[in-house]
Each structure stands twice: as C-alpha cells, then as structure tokens.
C-alpha cells in the first residue's frame, strides 16, 4: 500500500496522465523498490526504468511551472534549480 500523503490529489492526477508502465515504475519507486528490482518485475531494462523516472520528473517540473503542484526548493535537482535561477534573473 502506498502512503496517501505521498500521492496527493494533484500528484495522483499527474501520475494518472502517464503511461501505465511509468505509473508502475513511479509507484514501485515510492514503495522503496530499487531500479534493478523494478526492471526485473516489469521486464524492463534498468535504463528504461531510469528514463521513465526522468521523464516523470520533467512532467512534475512542468506541472510546477504551470502552478498545478508546488515543489519545495530542497527537492529541486541541481539542473532544474539552475534553470529556475536563470529564469528569475
């Protein structure tokens, strides 16, 4: 069972918009599975798992730019943080 605090309504809606494989990868990651375990269980390569997580992170940042969700500054990846600082300057 996934903690309901992790999957709030806005986050859940964004996740529901993604491909079923991406949904499974994200949910299993939140549940604590490692990328190799997820790859084995879903019959994907570890690279495919990383790609799905990266694409979903990009979707989350886009949603944050459009005001659908808020991402605390502490959770921003360095690349995204630099891009946000450049936009603010």
N, C-alpha and C positions, 0 to 999 in steps of 0.2 A: 504494500500500500504506500502511495506517495503522500508525503506530508501536504496537507491542504494549504498551509501557509506558503509553501514554495510555489505551488501552482495557483496563484490568484486568478481572478476572472480575466483580467486583461492579458496576462501571460498565457493563460489557458486558451483564450481566443486566438492569439497569435500562433501558438503551437498547433491548434486545430486547423489552421490555414495551410500548414506544411504537409508535405508528402508523408504517407504512413510510415515509411522507413525512417524519416527524420524524427517523427514523433516518438517512435520506439527508441531510437538512439538517445534522444534527449531525456526521455523518461528513465531509461536504464542508467544513464549517467547520473541523474539526480538521485537515483536509488543506491548509487555507490559502486556500480559495476565499472571495471576498468575497460579501456578501449579494446583490448585484446579479447576480453570475455564477451563484450557486446558483439564484436566481429564474429566470434565463434558461434554465438547463439543465433545471430541473424544471417549467418552465412555471407558476411561481407568481408572485405579486406580491412585491416586496421586503417589504411589510408582513406578508405571510403567513410569510415566512422569519423575520422578527423575532419574530412571535407564536409560532412553533414553538420557537425558541430560548428565549424567555421561559418558555414552558410547561415545557420540559425542565429549565431551571434551577430552576423551582419544584419539579418532581419530585425533583431532586437534593437540594434543601434538605430536603424531606420525608423522603427516604431517610436523610439525615444525622441528622435528629431521631429517627428510629427505629433508629439505630445500624447501618444497612446499609453506609454509607460514612462516611468522615471527610473533611471539607473544611477545609484549613488556613485559619487566621484571615486570612491575607494574601489569600486568594482570595474572601472574602466580599464581596458587594456591600454598599454603604453601607446600603441599606434593610434588608437581611437582618441586617447587623451590629447595627443599632439595635434591631431586634426581638429579637435574641438577648440584647442587653444589658438590655433591658426585662424579659425573662423571668427573667434571672439576678438582678435587683434585688429 
